[in-house]
Amino acid sequence: MPTVSGWITQDKFLLRRTPTEMEPLLGVPPGYFSQGVTLLVLLRLPEHDEFELGGYTHWPGGRPVDGKLDPSVPRTPEFVTRHKGFARESWSLTGPERLIKAVPNRPPHPVLSWPVGRGVKQWKLLAPIPALEVARLARDEPYRL
């Protein structure tokens, strides 16, 4: 059974889109999905200690482009715990709220710098989570359920 870790998003942001259209949404370089993409959905929801808040893809790696965090946003353990709870409440194991990982069908060249994405929600899995392949798409094939 495959497992996933690293950056994930929700199904609703990828539905009806081709891998070519997913690239700018997810903040990956043009051509990153040139050989298409495999989409894997999580079979269980991550526990609080298995993920980090990532914000949106217009913050590569979960940080603003300038690298400076907004000082008005508290980073206290209570804030993080509360927002992880909000994230977990927004997830599902079925339907458009389920968690999904897009993996290139062929390993792309190493990426030195991730471009700014178009602002879809993202989280970073810190531990491998069991997953199920739901689609293997060619570059210009839309993702359908």
N, C-alpha and C positions, 0 to 999 in steps of 0.2 A: 504494500500500500504506500503510495507517495505521501510525503509530508512537505509542508511549506514553512518557510520562515522569511524574515525580511519584510519588505513593504507590501501592504495589502490595501485593498479598497473595498467598496461595496458593489455588488452586482449591477445595481441600477445605473451606475455611471458608465458601464461598458455595454449594456444591452443595445442591440441594433447598430453597433459600431463595428467597423472593420479594424484590424490591427493598425492600419495606416492612420485611421482616425483616433485610435487609442494613444498613439505616441505623444501628441501634444497635450492630451488630457492628463496623462500620467507623468509627464515631465521626463520622458526618455528621448534621447537624440533621434533625429530623423534617420530612418533606416534600421533602427534597433530591432524592429519587428519585420525586417525585410523578407524573412523566410516564414512569416506568419507567427502565430502565438498559440500556446496551449493555456487554457483557462482551468484553474483548479479551485474548487470551493472547499472551505473548511468543513469538517465533519463534526466539529465541536467548537464551542466558543472559547476563546482564550481566557484564562484566569487573570486576575489583576496583575500578578507578577510575571505574566508571560507576554506582555506587550507594553509598548511606550506610546504615548500620545504623539501623533505626527502632524497634526494640523491639516493643512491642505497642500496639494502638489505645487502650488505657486511658491511654496517654501521648500526648495530642494533639501532633502535630508531632514525635513522637519524644522528648518531654520530659515528666517528671512534671508533674502539674497545678500543683504549687506552683512549678514552674520550676527547682527545685534538683536538681542531679544527685547521685546517691548517691556520697558521697566514698569509699566502700569499693570502688567499681568503678574499676579503673585505666583511664585514657584514653590510654595509651601507644600509639605506632604499632604495636608488637608485638601488643598486645591487640586493636586494631582489625583488623589483618591476620589474626590467628588467627580472630576471630569472623566476619569476612567469609568466610573459608575454610569455617567451619562452615555458614554460610548457604548458600554455593554448593553444598556437599555435600548439603544437604537439598532442593535444587531439582531439577526435571526438566522436560523439554519435553513430557511426556505424563503423563496420569493426575492424581491428586489433588494431587501436589506441584508441578504446573506453576504458573508465575507468571501472575497475572491482574490486570487493572485494570477497575474498575467506573466507567463514565462516564455521567452523567445523560443521558437522551435529549433533554432540552431544558435549555439552560443555566439553572440555578437562580439565585435572587437571590444577590448577593455575601454571603459568610459572614464575619462579623466575628470570630466565636469558634467554634472547633470543640469540640463536646462530647466527653466521655470515652466511648470505645468499650468494648466488652465483652472486649477483650484478645486479638484475633487478631494473629498476626505481621504485621509490615509492614516494608517497605524503601522507601527513596526513590531513584528513578531520577534520575540527574543528567544523563543523555544520552538522547536519543530512541532507542528500541529498536523494530525492526520487530515488528508484531503482526498478529494475525488475529482478526476478529470471530467469536465462537463463539455468541453469543446476543444477541438484542434482545428484552427482556422488557417487558411491561406491568407496572404497579405491583404487581399481586397475582398475577403469573405466576411459578411456581417455576422455578429454573434447573435444567435437566436436560441431561445430555450427549447 
